[in-house]
Amino acid sequence: MYKPRILFRARQVAAVLAAVSLTGCSANCTTPSFRSGPPPGSGALSCAQNAKVGVGVPLGTASTFAVLAASTVTNSGLTVVTGDLGLSPGLSVVGFPPGVVNGGTIHAGDPVAAQAQLDLTKAYNNAAGRVNPIAIPADIGSKVIGPGVYRAPVSLQITGNVTLDGKNDPNSVFIFQVSSTLTTAVNSTVTLINQASACNIFWQVGSSATLNTGSSFDGIILAQASISLGTGAVVNGSVLARTGAVTLLTNTVTNAGP
């Protein structure tokens, strides 16, 4: 079930009105819908069900984790994690407290975290293997993007606001394939409209992801290496790192599934 964004930014509404279409499209361009599940109007599936019918990315046991890393999880400040926090094969979870975990458990080097890492690898490969992606520019700030599979040229940047439009389909899915790094600018935002749901948004990152100070971000990051959150960054979704660390700094990370 979708959990509402913890922080609401009034400027996001204005950004939606001002956003423009994807590069290479005319003013009336719409992106193709990516789905193979029930037709629109037949009712919303959970994100876990969406994955089972081949539309979403199946996370397996990793779906309950808001934070998952391989080497270390390090926090400074009053971070709030809602959902499980896990680490495998590493053992070092630092900064909890003062950070807190609500509605979940800290799994440091235990079998639960180990299985979640295995399932994360499957999810990463699933997202990376989606075919016929739509090309997007290196910076998608100011864009309005519909459901689909997208591929960045190398790295991907979000400057300002990007709007993800679910086209009034509660089962709509967004998959972003990024071969290198994902970076959000200071105070950047991801805005969801028309029934787009954070648990159906997947950012497959071939290297590391950095969400800079004050970023407001939606979706599930599947990173090959590490994930770093700047001061006050808010994530409605999950930060899942396959081989590296997750670094937190007075953040709010809320698991958006299942």
SERO-4910 file (N, C-alpha, C, O; in steps of 0.05 Angstrom, whole numbers):
BEGIN
 pado doro    nc1    nc2    nc3   cac1   cac2   cac3    cc1    cc2    cc3    oc1    oc2    oc3
  Met    A     17    -24      0      0      0      0     17     25      0     37     26     15
  Tyr    A     10     44    -16     26     69    -18     24     84      8      2     88     19
  Lys    A     46     93     18     47    110     41     52    139     32     70    144     17
  Pro    A     36    158     41     39    186     32     65    197     39     77    190     59
  Arg    A     75    216     23    100    230     28     99    244     55     78    256     62
  Ile    A    120    242     70    121    253     96    123    284     94    109    298    110
  Leu    A    139    294     76    141    323     73    128    331     47    133    320     26
  Phe    A    111    351     49     98    362     25    109    388     18    111    406     35
  Arg    A    118    392     -6    130    416    -14    111    431    -33    105    421    -55
  Ala    A    102    454    -25     82    469    -41     93    476    -68     78    478    -87
  Arg    A    120    480    -70    131    488    -95    129    466   -116    131    471   -140
  Gln    A    124    441   -107    122    419   -126     97    423   -144     98    416   -168
  Val    A     75    434   -133     51    437   -148     56    457   -171     48    452   -194
  Ala    A     70    478   -165     77    498   -186     95    485   -207     93    491   -230
  Ala    A    114    468   -197    132    455   -216    117    437   -235    125    435   -259
  Val    A     96    423   -226     80    406   -244     68    422   -266     68    414   -289
  Leu    A     57    446   -259     44    463   -279     64    473   -300     57    478   -323
  Ala    A     89    477   -291    109    489   -308    125    469   -324    141    476   -341
  Ala    A    123    443   -317    140    423   -329    135    419   -358    113    426   -368
  Val    A    155    410   -372    154    406   -401    157    377   -408    164    361   -391
  Ser    A    152    371   -434    153    343   -443    182    334   -447    200    351   -446
  Leu    A    185    309   -453    212    298   -457    226    310   -481    213    318   -500
  Thr    A    252    312   -480    268    321   -502    263    304   -527    262    279   -525
  Gly    A    259    317   -550    254    302   -574    225    298   -580    218    289   -602
  Cys    A    207    306   -561    179    304   -566    167    331   -572    177    351   -563
  Ser    A    144    331   -586    130    356   -590    115    363   -565    115    347   -545
  Ala    A    101    385   -564     86    394   -540     65    374   -533     57    372   -510
  Asn    A     55    359   -552     33    340   -547     43    311   -545     27    292   -545
  Cys    A     69    308   -542     80    281   -541     72    267   -516     73    279   -494
  Thr    A     65    241   -518     60    225   -494     77    200   -497     81    190   -518
  Thr    A     87    191   -474    103    167   -474     86    142   -474     64    143   -463
  Pro    A     95    120   -486     78     96   -486     75     84   -458     93     85   -442
  Ser    A     52     73   -454     46     61   -428     61     34   -426     61     19   -446
  Phe    A     73     28   -403     87      3   -400     71    -14   -379     73     -9   -355
  Arg    A     56    -33   -389     41    -50   -371     32    -75   -387     29    -74   -411
  Ser    A     27    -96   -372     16   -120   -385     -3   -134   -365    -10   -157   -369
  Gly    A    -11   -120   -345    -29   -130   -325    -58   -124   -331    -65   -121   -355
  Pro    A    -75   -121   -311   -103   -115   -316   -107    -89   -330    -91    -70   -326
  Pro    A   -128    -87   -347   -133    -62   -361   -140    -39   -342   -150    -45   -320
  Pro    A   -136    -14   -350   -144      8   -332   -173      6   -325   -190     -1   -341
  Gly    A   -178     12   -300   -206     11   -290   -212    -15   -277   -234    -17   -264
  Ser    A   -195    -35   -278   -201    -61   -266   -193    -63   -237   -196    -83   -224
  Gly    A   -181    -41   -227   -173    -41   -199   -143    -42   -195   -129    -52   -212
  Ala    A   -134    -31   -173   -106    -29   -168    -96    -55   -155   -109    -67   -138
  Leu    A    -72    -64   -165    -58    -85   -152    -39    -74   -132    -31    -51   -133
  Ser    A    -31    -90   -112     -9    -82    -95     16    -83   -113     16    -95   -134
  Cys    A     37    -69   -103     62    -69   -119     73    -97   -121     85   -105   -141
  Ala    A     70   -113   -100     80   -141   -101     64   -157   -122     76   -173   -136
  Gln    A     38   -153   -124     22   -167   -144     30   -157   -172     31   -173   -191
  Asn    A     35   -131   -174     43   -120   -200     69   -133   -210     72   -139   -234
  Ala    A     87   -139   -192    112   -153   -199    107   -181   -208    120   -191   -226
  Lys    A     88   -195   -195     82   -223   -201     71   -226   -229     75   -247   -242
  Val    A     56   -206   -239     45   -208   -266     64   -198   -287     57   -196   -310
  Gly    A     89   -192   -279    110   -185   -298    112   -156   -306    127   -149   -324
  Val    A     98   -139   -292     99   -110   -298    120    -97   -281    139    -85   -291
  Gly    A    117    -99   -254    136    -87   -236    161   -105   -233    163   -126   -245
  Val    A    180    -95   -218    205   -110   -212    201   -126   -187    196   -114   -166
  Pro    A    204   -152   -187    200   -168   -163    223   -165   -143    246   -171   -150
  Leu    A    217   -155   -120    237   -150    -99    241   -174    -80    261   -175    -66
  Gly    A    222   -192    -80    224   -214    -61    225   -204    -32    210   -186    -25
  Thr    A    242   -216    -16    243   -208     12    255   -181     16    253   -169     38
  Ala    A    268   -170     -4    279   -142     -2    257   -121     -1    262    -98      5
  Ser    A    232   -129     -7    210   -110     -9    203    -97     18    191    -76     19
  Thr    A    211   -110     40    204    -99     67    226    -79     76    222    -67     97
  Phe    A    248    -77     62    271    -61     71    268    -32     60    265    -28     36
  Ala    A    271    -13     78    274     15     70    303     21     64    310     37     47
  Val    A    321      8     79    350     11     76    363    -17     75    358    -33     93
  Leu    A    380    -22     55    395    -47     54    422    -41     41    424    -28     21
  Ala    A    443    -51     54    470    -47     45    486    -72     47    477    -92     58
  Ala    A    510    -72     36    528    -95     37    551    -92     56    557   -110     71
  Ser    A    564    -68     56    588    -65     73    581    -52    100    587    -63    121
  Thr    A    570    -28     99    563    -14    124    537      3    120    531     10     98
  Val    A    524      8    142    503     29    143    512     48    164    516     41    188
  Thr    A    516     73    156    526     94    174    507    117    175    499    128    154
  Asn    A    499    125    199    480    148    202    492    169    221    505    162    241
  Ser    A    487    194    214    492    216    233    466    233    235    454    240    215
  Gly    A    458    239    259    434    255    263    409    239    267    410    214    270
  Leu    A    386    253    268    360    241    275    346    230    251    324    238    245
  Thr    A    358    210    239    346    196    216    323    179    226    325    166    247
  Val    A    301    178    210    278    161    216    275    142    192    270    151    169
  Val    A    277    116    197    273     95    177    248     81    184    244     71    206
  Thr    A    229     79    165    205     64    168    206     40    150    205     42    126
  Gly    A    207     16    162    212     -9    148    237    -22    159    249    -12    177
  Asp    A    245    -44    147    269    -58    156    294    -43    147    294    -30    127
  Leu    A    315    -47    164    342    -37    157    360    -61    158    361    -75    178
  Gly    A    375    -66    136    391    -90    135    419    -86    124    424    -67    110
  Leu    A    436   -105    131    464   -105    122    474   -134    119    471   -150    138
  Ser    A    485   -140     96    497   -166     92    515   -164     67    507   -154     47
  Pro    A    540   -175     69    551   -191     90    563   -176    113    573   -188    133
  Gly    A    564   -149    111    576   -133    133    560   -135    159    538   -147    160
  Leu    A    572   -124    180    560   -126    207    557    -99    220    544    -97    241
  Ser    A    569    -78    208    571    -52    222    548    -33    215    547    -21    193
  Val    A    529    -31    233    507    -11    231    513     10    252    512      5    276
  Val    A    519     35    243    528     56    261    508     79    261    499     87    240
  Gly    A    501     89    284    484    113    286    455    108    292    438    125    287
  Phe    A    449     84    301    422     77    310    423     66    338    429     42    342
  Pro    A    418     82    359    410    110    359    434    128    353    457    119    353
  Pro    A    429    154    347    404    169    350    384    164    329    360    170    333
  Gly    A    391    152    306    371    145    286    352    124    297    359    109    315
  Val    A    328    123    287    308    104    296    297     89    272    296     98    250
  Val    A    288     64    278    275     47    259    247     41    269    243     29    290
  Asn    A    227     50    253    199     46    260    186     25    242    192     25    218
  Gly    A    169      8    254    155    -12    238    172    -32    224    164    -43    203
  Gly    A    196    -36    234    214    -55    222    236    -64    241    235    -57    265
  Thr    A    255    -78    232    276    -90    248    303    -85    236    306    -83    211
  Ile    A    324    -82    252    351    -80    242    362   -108    239    363   -123    259
  His    A    370   -115    215    381   -142    209    410   -137    201    416   -129    178
  Ala    A    429   -142    219    457   -137    213    472   -164    210    478   -177    230
  Gly    A    477   -172    186    492   -196    181    477   -222    187    490   -242    190
  Asp    A    450   -221    188    435   -245    195    424   -258    170    427   -246    148
  Pro    A    412   -281    172    402   -295    148    380   -279    133    377   -282    109
  Val    A    365   -263    148    344   -247    135    356   -227    115    347   -224     93
  Ala    A    377   -213    125    391   -194    108    405   -208     85    406   -197     62
  Ala    A    416   -231     90    430   -246     68    411   -253     46    417   -251     22
  Gln    A    387   -262     53    367   -269     33    357   -244     18    353   -245     -6
  Ala    A    354   -223     33    346   -198     20    366   -189     -1    359   -178    -22
  Gln    A    392   -192      5    413   -185    -14    411   -203    -39    415   -193    -61
  Leu    A    406   -228    -35    403   -246    -58    379   -237    -76    381   -237   -100
  Asp    A    357   -230    -63    334   -221    -77    338   -194    -90    328   -188   -112
  Leu    A    354   -177    -78    361   -151    -89    377   -155   -115    372   -141   -135
  Thr    A    395   -175   -116    410   -180   -140    392   -189   -163    395   -180   -185
  Lys    A    372   -205   -156    352   -214   -177    337   -190   -187    332   -187   -211
  Ala    A    328   -172   -168    313   -149   -176    330   -130   -194    320   -119   -214
  Tyr    A    354   -126   -186    373   -109   -201    376   -119   -230    373   -104   -249
  Asn    A    380   -145   -233    383   -157   -259    358   -156   -275    358   -152   -300
  Asn    A    335   -159   -262    309   -157   -275    306   -129   -287    298   -126   -310
  Ala    A    311   -109   -271    307    -81   -281    327    -75   -303    320    -62   -322
  Ala    A    352    -84   -300    373    -78   -319    368    -92   -346    377    -83   -367
  Gly    A    353   -114   -344    349   -131   -368    324   -124   -384    319   -136   -404
  Arg    A    309   -104   -375    285    -96   -391    293    -85   -418    312    -69   -419
  Val    A    280    -94   -438    288    -87   -466    273    -64   -477    252    -56   -467
  Asn    A    283    -53   -499    271    -31   -514    265     -6   -497    243      4   -498
  Pro    A    285      3   -481    280     27   -465    279     52   -482    289     53   -505
  Ile    A    265     72   -472    263     98   -485    286    115   -476    292    117   -452
  Ala    A    300    128   -494    323    145   -487    313    171   -474    294    183   -482
  Ile    A    327    178   -452    321    203   -438    347    220   -436    369    208   -439
  Pro    A    345    246   -432    369    262   -430    384    257   -404    373    243   -386
  Ala    A    407    267   -402    424    263   -378    413    277   -353    420    270   -331
  Asp    A    397    297   -357    384    311   -335    354    312   -341    346    324   -361
  Ile    A    338    300   -324    309    299   -329    293    320   -312    269    319   -311
  Gly    A    308    339   -300    295    360   -286    277    376   -306    285    381   -329
  Ser    A    253    384   -297    232    399   -312    217    381   -331    200    392   -346
  Lys    A    222    355   -332    207    338   -350    182    326   -337    180    323   -313
  Val    A    163    319   -354    140    303   -346    142    276   -360    144    275   -385
  Ile    A    143    255   -345    149    228   -356    126    209   -349    118    207   -326
  Gly    A    116    195   -369     96    175   -365    107    147   -359    132    144   -359
  Pro    A     90    128   -354    100    101   -348    117     89   -371    111     95   -395
  Gly    A    137     73   -365    153     61   -385    180     53   -375    186     55   -351
  Val    A    196     43   -393    224     35   -387    242     56   -401    239     61   -424
  Tyr    A    260     68   -386    276     90   -396    306     84   -391    314     70   -372
  Arg    A    322     95   -408    351     92   -405    366    118   -408    362    133   -428
  Ala    A    382    125   -388    399    149   -389    423    144   -407    431    121   -410
  Pro    A    434    165   -419    458    161   -436    481    149   -422    494    130   -433
  Val    A    488    158   -398    508    145   -381    500    149   -352    491    130   -338
  Ser    A    503    174   -342    493    181   -315    467    196   -317    459    205   -339
  Leu    A    453    198   -294    428    212   -294    428    232   -271    436    226   -249
  Gln    A    419    257   -278    417    279   -259    388    288   -257    373    288   -277
  Ile    A    379    296   -233    354    310   -230    359    337   -218    368    339   -195
  Thr    A    355    358   -234    358    385   -225    330    398   -224    316    398   -244
  Gly    A    323    409   -201    296    420   -199    276    398   -194    279    381   -177
  Asn    A    254    398   -210    233    379   -206    229    361   -231    230    371   -254
  Val    A    225    335   -227    215    318   -248    188    307   -239    184    299   -216
  Thr    A    169    306   -258    142    296   -252    138    269   -266    143    266   -290
  Leu    A    129    250   -250    123    223   -261     92    220   -261     79    221   -240
  Asp    A     81    217   -285     52    218   -289     42    189   -293     49    176   -313
  Gly    A     26    180   -274     15    152   -276     -7    149   -296    -17    126   -299
  Lys    A    -16    170   -309    -37    168   -330    -63    156   -319    -77    142   -333
  Asn    A    -68    161   -293    -92    151   -280    -94    120   -279   -115    109   -278
  Asp    A    -71    108   -280    -69     79   -278    -54     72   -253    -30     76   -251
  Pro    A    -68     61   -233    -55     54   -207    -34     33   -209    -18     29   -191
  Asn    A    -34     18   -232    -14     -3   -236      9      6   -254     25    -11   -263
  Ser    A     11     31   -260     32     41   -277     59     37   -265     63     40   -241
  Val    A     79     31   -282    106     25   -273    126     42   -288    124     46   -312
  Phe    A    147     51   -273    169     67   -284    195     53   -278    200     47   -254
  Ile    A    211     47   -298    237     35   -294    258     53   -307    257     58   -331
  Phe    A    278     62   -292    299     79   -303    325     63   -301    334     55   -280
  Gln    A    338     59   -324    363     45   -326    386     65   -329    387     81   -348
  Val    A    404     65   -309    426     84   -308    452     68   -306    457     55   -286
  Ser    A    468     69   -327    492     52   -327    514     61   -308    530     45   -299
  Ser    A    514     87   -301    534     97   -283    521    108   -257    510     93   -242
  Thr    A    522    135   -253    513    146   -228    485    160   -230    478    170   -252
  Leu    A    471    161   -208    447    176   -205    452    198   -184    461    192   -162
  Thr    A    447    223   -191    452    246   -173    428    265   -174    418    272   -195
  Thr    A    419    273   -151    398    293   -149    411    319   -139    428    319   -121
  Ala    A    403    341   -150    413    367   -142    402    375   -115    382    364   -106
  Val    A    414    395   -102    404    405    -76    375    415    -80    369    429    -99
  Asn    A    358    406    -61    330    414    -61    314    405    -85    293    416    -91
  Ser    A    324    385    -99    309    374   -122    285    358   -112    284    349    -89
  Thr    A    266    354   -130    241    339   -122    233    320   -144    238    325   -168
  Val    A    220    298   -136    206    280   -154    176    283   -146    169    278   -123
  Thr    A    159    290   -165    131    294   -160    115    272   -174    120    266   -197
  Leu    A     97    259   -159     80    238   -171     52    249   -175     40    261   -157
  Ile    A     41    244   -199     13    253   -204     -2    231   -218      9    212   -229
  Asn    A    -29    233   -217    -47    215   -231    -42    186   -225    -40    169   -243
  Gln    A    -41    180   -199    -39    153   -188    -12    139   -192    -10    115   -188
  Ala    A      8    154   -199     35    142   -198     42    135   -169     35    150   -151
  Ser    A     55    113   -164     60    103   -137     90     97   -134    103     85   -151
  Ala    A    101    106   -111    130    103   -106    139     74   -107    161     69   -116
  Cys    A    122     56    -99    131     28    -99    131     15   -126    139     -8   -129
  Asn    A    122     30   -147    123     20   -174    143     36   -191    142     36   -216
  Ile    A    162     50   -177    183     65   -191    210     54   -183    216     52   -160
  Phe    A    226     46   -203    251     33   -198    274     47   -213    272     53   -237
  Trp    A    295     53   -197    318     67   -208    342     47   -206    353     44   -185
  Gln    A    349     35   -229    371     15   -230    396     31   -237    398     42   -258
  Val    A    415     30   -218    439     48   -220    464     30   -221    469     14   -203
  Gly    A    479     33   -243    502     15   -247    526     21   -230    544      5   -228
  Ser    A    526     44   -217    548     51   -199    535     60   -172    524     43   -158
  Ser    A    538     85   -165    528     95   -139    507    117   -143    506    130   -164
  Ala    A    491    121   -123    470    142   -123    476    162   -101    483    154    -78
  Thr    A    472    187   -107    475    209    -87    451    227    -88    445    239   -109
  Leu    A    437    229    -66    414    247    -63    424    270    -46    428    267    -22
  Asn    A    427    293    -58    439    315    -44    420    329    -25    396    323    -24
  Thr    A    431    348    -10    417    361     12    389    371      4    386    384    -16
  Gly    A    369    364     20    342    373     16    327    360     -6    305    369    -13
  Ser    A    338    339    -19    324    326    -40    299    312    -30    299    301     -8
  Ser    A    278    312    -46    254    297    -40    250    277    -62    245    285    -85
  Phe    A    252    252    -56    255    231    -77    234    209    -73    228    201    -50
  Asp    A    224    199    -95    205    177    -95    216    153   -111    228    157   -132
  Gly    A    212    129   -100    219    105   -115    240     88   -101    249     95    -79
  Ile    A    246     66   -114    264     46   -102    290     47   -118    291     42   -142
  Ile    A    312     54   -104    338     55   -116    351     27   -113    354     17    -91
  Leu    A    359     16   -136    373    -10   -137    401     -3   -147    406     -2   -171
  Ala    A    420      0   -128    447     10   -136    467    -13   -135    467    -29   -116
  Gln    A    484    -14   -155    505    -34   -155    525    -30   -133    534    -49   -120
  Ala    A    532     -5   -127    552      1   -107    539     14    -82    526      1    -67
  Ser    A    543     40    -78    535     53    -54    513     74    -58    507     81    -81
  Ile    A    500     83    -36    480    103    -37    485    123    -14    488    114      9
  Ser    A    486    149    -20    491    169      0    468    189     -1    460    199    -22
  Leu    A    458    196     23    437    216     26    448    241     40    460    238     61
  Gly    A    444    264     28    453    289     41    434    297     63    413    286     67
  Thr    A    442    318     77    427    328    100    398    334     93    392    349     75
  Gly    A    379    321    107    351    327    104    338    314     80    314    319     76
  Ala    A    352    299     65    339    286     41    318    267     51    321    253     71
  Val    A    295    266     36    272    250     43    268    230     20    267    237     -3
  Val    A    264    205     27    259    184      7    233    170     14    229    159     35
  Asn    A    214    171     -5    189    155     -3    194    131    -21    188    131    -45
  Gly    A    205    110     -9    213     86    -24    234     71     -9    232     68     15
  Ser    A    255     63    -23    277     47    -10    303     54    -23    305     61    -46
  Val    A    324     51     -7    352     54    -16    366     27    -12    372     20     11
  Leu    A    371     13    -34    381    -14    -33    408    -16    -48    408    -13    -72
  Ala    A    429    -22    -34    456    -22    -45    467    -51    -46    467    -64    -25
  Arg    A    476    -60    -69    484    -88    -72    511    -94    -60    514   -114    -46
  Thr    A    531    -77    -65    559    -84    -57    572    -64    -38    593    -70    -27
  Gly    A    560    -41    -35    572    -20    -20    557    -12      5    542    -28     17
  Ala    A    560     14     13    549     24     37    525     42     32    521     51      9
  Val    A    509     46     53    488     67     53    496     86     75    500     79     98
  Thr    A    497    112     67    505    133     86    481    152     89    470    162     70
  Leu    A    473    157    114    450    173    121    458    197    138    477    196    153
  Leu    A    443    219    135    450    244    149    424    259    155    415    277    139
  Thr    A    412    253    177    386    265    185    366    264    163    357    284    152
  Asn    A    359    239    156    341    234    134    315    221    143    312    212    166
  Thr    A    296    220    125    271    205    129    269    186    105    268    194     82
  Val    A    269    160    111    267    139     90    243    122     97    243    108    118
  Thr    A    222    121     80    198    107     86    193     86     64    188     93     41
  Asn    A    193     61     72    187     40     53    159     44     42    140     48     57
  Ala    A    156     42     15    131     49      2    114     25     -5     92     28    -15
  Gly    A    124      0     -1    109    -23     -9     96    -37     14     96    -26     36
  Pro    A     84    -60      9     84    -74    -16     62    -65    -35     60    -75    -57
***
